[in-house]
Amino acid sequence: MAEFVFQIDGREVTITKWEDVPEEFDHLIKFIPDPIPEEHTEEDHEQMALWNERLQQLMEKERASSD
């Protein structure tokens, strides 16, 4: 199961679904995407490739909030 932990207004908030990731937050504390299954498909590889892009998006939002 995925786990994303954010600091929002001084509180730690844990999210387990990408769809629930907040638009605004103070800091990204933990970023653990769903692991690729041992028996996996090409589609699973494509899904895993998205996680780097998503992490980069979150890092941009974090930088923007600290300006």
SULVENRA-V77521 format. One record per run of one state. SS is the DSSP state (2 for helix, 1 for strand, 0 for the rest). FROM is the first residue (numbers start at 1). TO is the last residue. If there is no record, write none. Layout:
SS/FROM/TO + SS/FROM/TO
This chain:
0/1/2 + 1/3/8 + 0/9/10 + 1/11/15 + 0/16/17 + 2/18/20 + 0/21/26 + 1/27/32 + 0/33/41 + 2/42/66 + 0/67/67
